[in-house]
């Protein structure tokens, strides 16, 4: 039991250290993703969660926004990830994709999350890893990040939410093997629940309500145990 616990703690610590080393040595190009120059349909920000999303068109058509980034010349590898979820809202779906292009606008590499739908919790989609970046294609000059979402729901928002965009370039982190036949990013297990429209005050209010309800049930149970008439037998 203790061996398994210690092993899990060591693995978690190592993962944190690797993440810190990447973040410390290589700047996150997308750290300010809410203020970057997205082109296309309008994106909106949910301040409480840090998620960006589209509002629904009157005709219910798909919406798309694209961000263009210059590839840092001399870099050999990259790491990209994004968290996507939709709160398990049926009928709404979307994706995020990245593409590398050369100087003639020819696509050299592309990866997609695939359709994200029925996701009550955020899922992290990624290409590359902290300790082994994915190789940048030879001759790459530009990278684009594309978001698209659609749905037939009645809410004001298209219920597909994107957050925690991260993009790192490096010229010294070891590279993983490239796989030209892959079209989708890898994905992690579920993260936090998709919650939109909540402020920090709202969260504390709900925490307080849950606490008071739990306290009420506890006090009722204590009162019953103290004042109930004990039974001598079952007959």
Phi, psi and omega in degrees: 000309181294324180297317179295319180297314180297320179297317179296318180295320179296319179296317179296316179298317180298317179299318179296316181297319178296317179296318180296319182296321178295312183295327184284323186267332183237120182292146176278111183297333185253019183300329180256044190299336181285345182244010180279171189273072176287135180246144178120220179291152186291134174258147180239155183247130169266105188297325183297321183255345183079011182271146173249153187200171175258151168265151189289135173285156178298327182269000177072015182286160178294149178239153185213143174221143185229140177241130181252135184226135175283134178286132179291112182294139185097343177286146181249338183215167180212160173229128178229138170208159180207147176259131183228139176200164178223012176070020180061033178276108184295141178098339179256140180208169179185181179207168170231137179223157174231146179221140173256139180231152175271188183294342178261014179065028175270131181289129181254331183202138178215142176218147180228154173287343193077172183292123177261114180208158181055037181254100179291329178246155175295144174239136179269122176254138186209158170224126191092165179223164183305317186267347180216103181286159178275138183297135174281133181299145177300134177084004181292132179243331186220147175234137175242143173247124183242132175246139176214143180210154182206167177168168183239018180289176183255353180288163181292329182266148163281117191279065170224123189236138184237135178204174178056044175294134179216134178217122179237137171250151178208152175246007183223346178286135180307151184255147173275172175285138178276153180226099186294337184273355179281142178239343183246150172287161172281164180220151179264180176288172183299144178254219182289160181291144178286116179226119184236144179089006180260135173263165176304324179295320179298318179299316181294324177298315180294322176298319179296319179297313179300318180297315182295321178296315179297319179296321180298314179298322180294314181295322177298317180296318178297318180297317180297318180295327184282321188252358180287150179278121182291145179270136178277318177211177185268359183262000000 
